[in-house]
């Protein structure tokens, strides 16, 4: 007796929003490549198929001209060939090696400035007998602010402008996550592009001739083969940093904390050995990644599992599905920081087993920055918050379709 194939799921449905992993299981098993009319795109979910696409030079990010460029401007994500190589060589030194090392004190300061106030508040509450454990909604008090504050500090912009950047970050993310094409997020995103340009372009021009060691000054003076980044290219990269850098660390940290609290053995291992933090983050990037999907555009007809995707089509690459593909990962539904098929030696390089930082020539420029932020931030929390658990009566809920993470994490802990 044959078993009928289930209907292709809809990534814009309420059912998908509630549990995307059930959608991914159906797609991986029955529809590795399928046309999705509501988004006018092809959904591709299997790890091997996406890996092949990311490494295929005929598959480009040309779709970003309508998906990202209206809100960011033209960025390195759209570039190919020599243009992409030059821009990557201009930007890489700031996010690797000594360039990244020089910004560690900035990251440490941001963590202290965000965490110490709620730690002291909870210590006082316990000392005054108001409660016997600390309590914090850590997304609202820490993770949502952490990466944006780091970026603003790296750029050496006034601290009083942090709220502006958080507002711009939220409106850009609403624009990028707007799969249904609603008008309000589009209008707000376009307004943000203009507001950010009005704010940052005069500062870039001013720092061209200075000798500052902040990221904005360094980018303004950087040169490769006689070429520099233009003012607008720097502005576009700042806009990109807000979202690409913000989402990975903000949502990645929230998901990592959720995963560790839900898996006490993993939490105990990371507490005992902080060098396991990058491993736990890598497994979080596989198991519950911040970004669930990106888009690509083939320049020629593309055969994927017997389906022909026409040249010029939009392909929605389901990263979160590929990261749970049983053809690649053993027991993919299990969170396991010690798994051997998500190699930590490659986890933050272009050859990573998980696909959360993409692969190949467009591998995420800021992968090492995200790793460093998570290492510093989680180490600080673990050293000062013993016995972390969810507050009584609280159940974490992941939200989002394009990006996804817990919107709230109410944590009970013993302050150190």
C-alpha positions in Angstrom: 0.0 0.0 0.0 1.4 3.4 -1.0 1.5 6.3 1.4 0.2 9.5 -0.1 2.6 12.5 0.0 1.4 15.4 2.2 0.6 18.7 0.7 3.4 21.2 0.3 3.4 23.4 3.4 3.2 27.2 3.3 6.0 29.2 4.9 3.7 32.1 5.4 1.0 30.1 7.3 0.2 30.4 11.0 1.2 26.7 11.3 4.7 27.5 10.0 5.0 30.5 12.3 4.2 28.3 15.3 6.5 25.5 14.4 8.7 25.9 11.3 10.6 22.7 12.0 7.6 20.6 11.1 7.4 22.5 7.8 11.1 21.8 7.2 10.7 18.1 7.9 8.0 17.8 5.3 10.0 19.9 2.7 13.2 17.9 3.4 11.5 14.6 2.9 9.0 15.3 0.2 9.6 18.7 -1.5 13.4 19.4 -1.6 12.7 22.0 -4.4 9.2 23.4 -4.8 7.6 26.6 -6.2 5.9 28.7 -3.5 3.4 31.0 -5.2 2.8 33.5 -2.2 6.5 34.6 -2.3 6.9 33.9 -6.0 10.0 31.9 -5.2 11.4 28.4 -5.1 11.9 26.8 -1.7 15.1 24.7 -1.5 15.8 23.0 1.8 18.4 20.2 1.6 21.9 20.8 2.8 23.8 19.4 -0.2 21.6 21.4 -2.7 22.2 24.7 -0.8 25.9 24.0 -0.5 26.1 23.4 -4.3 24.2 26.7 -4.9 26.3 28.8 -2.6 29.5 27.5 -4.4 28.0 27.9 -7.9 29.2 31.2 -9.5 26.1 31.3 -11.8 23.9 31.6 -8.7 24.1 35.2 -7.5 22.6 37.5 -4.9 21.2 39.7 -7.7 17.8 39.5 -6.0 19.3 41.7 -3.3 18.8 44.6 -5.7 15.1 44.6 -4.8 15.3 42.8 -1.4 18.1 44.7 0.3 19.3 47.6 -1.8 16.2 49.8 -1.3 16.9 50.0 2.5 20.7 49.4 2.7 22.0 50.7 -0.6 24.4 48.5 -2.6 26.5 46.4 -0.3 29.2 43.7 -0.5 26.4 41.1 -0.4 25.5 42.0 -4.0 29.0 42.2 -5.4 30.7 39.5 -7.5 34.1 39.1 -9.0 36.9 41.7 -8.5 34.5 44.2 -7.0 33.6 41.7 -4.3 37.2 40.7 -3.7 38.4 44.3 -3.3 35.6 45.1 -0.8 36.2 41.9 1.2 40.0 42.7 1.4 39.1 46.2 2.6 36.7 45.0 5.3 38.3 41.7 6.5 41.1 43.3 8.5 38.6 44.9 10.9 36.8 41.6 11.7 39.7 39.2 12.1 43.0 38.9 14.0 44.5 42.0 15.4 41.8 44.2 14.0 39.1 42.3 15.9 41.3 41.9 19.0 41.6 45.7 19.3 37.8 45.9 19.8 37.6 43.3 22.6 37.8 46.0 25.3 34.8 47.8 23.7 32.8 44.6 23.7 33.7 43.9 27.4 32.7 47.5 28.3 29.3 47.2 26.6 28.6 43.9 28.4 29.4 45.4 31.8 27.4 48.5 31.2 24.3 46.4 30.3 24.6 43.6 32.9 26.0 45.3 36.0 22.9 47.5 36.6 20.4 44.5 36.7 22.9 42.4 38.7 23.2 45.2 41.4 19.4 45.7 41.4 18.8 42.0 42.0 21.5 41.8 44.7 19.8 44.7 46.5 16.4 43.1 46.2 17.7 39.8 47.8 19.6 41.7 50.5 16.4 43.6 51.4 14.4 40.4 51.6 12.1 41.1 48.6 13.0 37.8 47.0 15.5 35.0 47.4 16.6 34.8 43.8 17.4 37.3 41.1 15.0 37.8 38.2 15.6 39.3 34.8 13.9 39.4 31.4 17.3 39.1 29.7 16.2 39.8 26.1 14.8 43.2 27.0 17.6 44.1 29.4 20.6 42.6 27.6 20.5 40.6 24.3 18.4 43.1 22.3 20.7 46.0 23.1 24.1 44.2 23.2 25.1 44.0 19.5 23.7 47.4 18.5 25.6 49.1 21.4 28.8 47.2 20.4 28.4 48.5 16.8 27.7 52.1 17.9 30.7 52.0 20.3 33.0 50.5 17.6 32.0 53.4 15.3 32.7 55.8 18.2 29.3 57.5 18.0 27.6 59.3 20.9 26.1 57.0 23.5 23.0 59.1 23.6 22.4 58.0 19.9 22.0 54.3 20.9 18.2 54.6 20.8 18.3 55.9 17.3 20.3 53.0 16.1 18.0 50.5 17.9 15.0 52.1 16.2 16.7 52.0 12.8 17.7 48.4 13.4 14.1 47.4 14.1 12.7 49.2 11.1 15.3 47.7 8.7 14.6 44.2 10.1 10.8 44.8 9.7 11.5 45.7 6.0 13.7 42.6 5.4 11.3 40.3 7.2 8.3 41.6 5.2 7.6 38.5 3.1 4.0 39.4 2.6 4.8 42.8 1.1 2.9 45.0 3.5 3.3 48.7 2.8 4.0 50.1 6.3 7.3 48.3 6.8 8.4 49.3 3.3 7.7 53.0 4.0 9.4 52.9 7.4 12.5 51.1 6.0 12.9 53.7 3.2 12.6 56.5 5.7 15.3 54.8 7.9 17.7 54.7 4.9 17.4 58.5 4.5 17.6 59.2 8.3 20.7 57.1 8.6 22.3 58.7 5.6 21.6 62.2 6.9 23.2 61.2 10.2 26.2 59.3 9.2 27.5 60.8 5.9 28.7 64.1 7.5 30.5 62.0 10.2 32.2 59.9 7.6 33.4 62.9 5.6 34.8 64.5 8.8 36.8 61.4 9.7 38.4 60.9 6.3 41.2 63.3 7.3 41.4 62.4 11.0 43.6 59.9 12.8 41.0 58.1 14.9 41.2 54.4 15.6 37.4 53.8 15.6 35.9 51.5 13.0 34.4 54.4 11.0 37.7 56.2 10.8 39.6 53.0 9.9 37.1 52.2 7.1 37.3 55.8 5.8 41.1 55.6 5.5 41.4 51.9 4.3 42.9 51.3 0.9 43.5 48.3 -1.3 45.2 48.5 -4.7 44.7 52.3 -4.6 41.0 52.0 -4.0 39.0 53.3 -1.0 35.4 52.8 0.1 33.2 55.7 -0.9 31.2 57.6 1.7 28.0 55.9 0.5 29.6 52.4 0.5 30.6 53.0 4.2 27.1 54.2 5.0 25.6 51.0 3.3 28.0 48.8 5.3 27.0 50.5 8.6 23.4 49.8 7.7 24.3 46.2 6.9 26.2 45.8 10.2 23.1 46.9 12.1 21.0 44.1 10.8 23.5 41.3 9.9 25.6 41.9 13.0 22.6 42.7 15.2 20.5 39.7 14.3 23.2 37.1 14.7 24.3 38.2 18.1 21.0 39.4 19.5 18.9 36.4 18.5 21.8 34.0 18.7 22.5 34.9 22.3 18.9 34.6 23.3 18.6 31.2 21.5 21.9 30.0 23.1 20.7 30.9 26.6 17.4 29.1 26.0 19.1 26.0 24.6 21.5 25.8 27.6 18.8 26.3 30.2 16.7 23.6 28.5 19.8 21.2 28.4 21.3 21.3 31.9 24.2 18.9 31.0 25.3 21.3 28.3 25.0 24.3 30.6 27.1 22.5 33.3 29.7 21.7 30.7 29.9 25.3 29.5 30.0 26.6 33.0 32.9 24.3 33.9 34.8 25.1 30.7 34.2 28.5 29.0 36.2 27.4 26.0 33.2 25.4 25.0 31.1 28.6 24.4 32.0 28.7 20.7 31.0 25.1 20.4 27.7 25.7 22.1 27.1 28.7 19.9 27.9 26.7 16.8 25.4 24.1 17.7 22.8 26.8 18.4 23.5 28.2 14.9 22.7 24.7 13.6 19.8 23.8 15.8 18.0 27.1 16.1 19.7 29.7 13.9 18.8 33.4 14.1 18.3 33.6 10.3 16.1 31.0 8.8 16.2 31.9 5.2 18.0 34.0 2.6 17.4 34.4 -1.2 19.5 33.8 -4.3 19.0 34.0 -8.0 20.3 31.6 -10.6 21.7 33.0 -13.8 21.0 29.8 -15.7 18.3 27.1 -15.4 19.1 25.1 -12.3 18.3 21.5 -11.8 17.5 20.7 -8.1 16.3 17.2 -7.3 14.6 16.8 -10.6 12.9 20.2 -10.6 14.1 22.9 -13.1 14.4 26.3 -11.5 14.3 28.8 -14.4 17.1 31.4 -14.7 16.2 34.6 -13.1 13.9 33.0 -10.5 14.1 33.8 -6.8 15.3 30.9 -4.7 14.4 31.0 -1.0 17.3 29.1 0.7 15.9 27.5 3.9 19.0 27.6 6.0 17.3 26.3 9.1 15.9 23.3 7.2 19.4 22.4 5.8 20.8 22.7 9.3 18.4 19.9 10.4 18.8 17.7 7.3 19.2 14.1 8.4 21.3 13.5 5.2 24.0 15.7 6.7 23.5 15.6 10.5 22.9 12.5 12.7 19.8 12.9 14.9 19.4 16.5 13.8 16.5 17.3 16.1 18.8 16.8 19.1 20.8 19.8 20.6 24.2 18.3 21.2 27.2 20.5 21.8 29.5 17.5 21.5 28.3 16.2 18.1 31.0 15.4 15.6 29.2 16.4 12.4 29.2 20.1 13.3 33.0 20.5 13.4 34.1 23.4 15.7 37.4 23.8 13.8 35.4 24.9 10.8 32.3 26.4 12.5 33.4 30.1 11.9 34.9 29.6 8.5 33.6 29.3 5.0 33.7 25.5 5.2 31.4 25.3 8.3 29.1 22.3 8.5 26.1 24.5 9.5 25.0 27.0 6.9 24.0 29.8 9.2 26.9 32.0 7.9 26.3 30.8 4.3 29.2 29.2 2.5 31.7 30.0 -0.2 32.6 33.5 -1.4 29.7 35.2 0.4 30.5 33.7 3.8 29.6 36.2 6.5 32.3 38.8 7.0 31.3 39.3 10.6 31.3 35.6 11.7 34.3 36.1 14.0 32.8 39.3 15.5 29.6 37.4 16.4 31.7 34.5 17.9 33.8 37.0 19.9 30.7 38.9 21.2 29.0 35.7 22.3 32.2 34.4 24.0 32.6 37.6 26.0 28.9 38.2 26.7 28.1 34.6 27.9 31.3 34.3 29.9 30.4 37.4 31.8 26.8 36.1 32.5 28.0 32.7 33.6 30.5 34.1 36.0 27.9 36.3 37.7 24.6 34.4 37.4 24.6 31.0 39.1 21.8 28.4 38.7 20.1 30.0 35.7 16.6 28.7 35.1 13.4 29.9 33.6 11.3 31.9 36.0 8.4 30.0 37.6 5.5 29.8 35.2 7.5 31.0 32.2 7.7 29.0 29.0 10.0 30.5 26.2 8.4 30.9 22.8 10.3 31.4 19.6 8.9 33.9 17.2 9.6 35.0 13.7 9.7 33.5 10.2 12.6 35.2 8.3 14.5 35.5 11.6 13.5 33.6 14.7 14.3 33.5 18.5 12.6 33.9 21.8 11.2 37.4 22.1 11.3 37.1 26.0 13.4 35.1 28.4 12.4 35.5 32.0 15.3 34.0 34.0 15.7 33.3 37.6 19.2 33.1 39.0 21.6 33.5 42.0 23.7 36.6 41.5 27.4 36.3 42.4 
